[in-house]
Amino acid sequence: MSTKTVLAIDPGTSKCGMALVRRETDASLELLWREVTPLDELVDSMHDASEIAPYQLVIVGSGTHSKQVVSMIREAFPSMGTLLVDERDTSLQARERYWEHNRRRGWRRLIPATLQVPPEPVDDFVALILAERVLLQ
């Protein structure tokens, strides 16, 4: 297996979750960057991600506004490969992942994480899960 870096995008109505993920030669994954960005700033954020690490593929979740996002990507980066990936169950998985990365404090420790809604958007974690679905196949 070779090293591969991808940019995953969870498209939404007004914002997109983004995650820049690298698969190392030993099949481990490294999260290089993640962000929730307004939809109209998507292309700028993609340029920001490419400054952190060049990526070979853009993975886009197949849900809300995926066609619009793919069109934006193809217009701004005509030679970039894009791959649509099924988003089924990613929102619930992203909530769990949020609590893995952000320890629950105070009263939140008393309630099971599965019953809690994170206090901020988890679109970037959805994007991370989309990247994992592709890179771990």
Secondary structure, 3 states (H helix, E strand, C coil): CCCEEEEEEEECCCEEEEEEEEECCCCCEEEEEEEEEEHHHHHHHHHHHHHHCCCCEEEEECCCCHHHHHHHHHHHCCCCEEEEECCCCHHHHHHHHHHHHCCCCHHHHHCCHHHCCCCCCCHHHHHHHHHHHHHCC
